[in-house]
């Protein structure tokens, strides 16, 4: 039986130059907006907070909270 990763949130470990997949999935959730972010479009995250962000504005908003 094949298990699909579609429609499943991945667990990632964020590093300075990328991320490592801890649990397979096809997306993560933005820590600020809750929006789904496909792994192939993920560009913004915080290594210190281990959070993903949908865009630069959300990343900036997270920095000031």
Secondary structure, DSSP 8 states (H G I E B T S, - for coil): -----TT-B-EEEEETTEEEEEE--SEEEBTTT--EEEGGG--EEETTTTEEESSHHHHHHHHH-
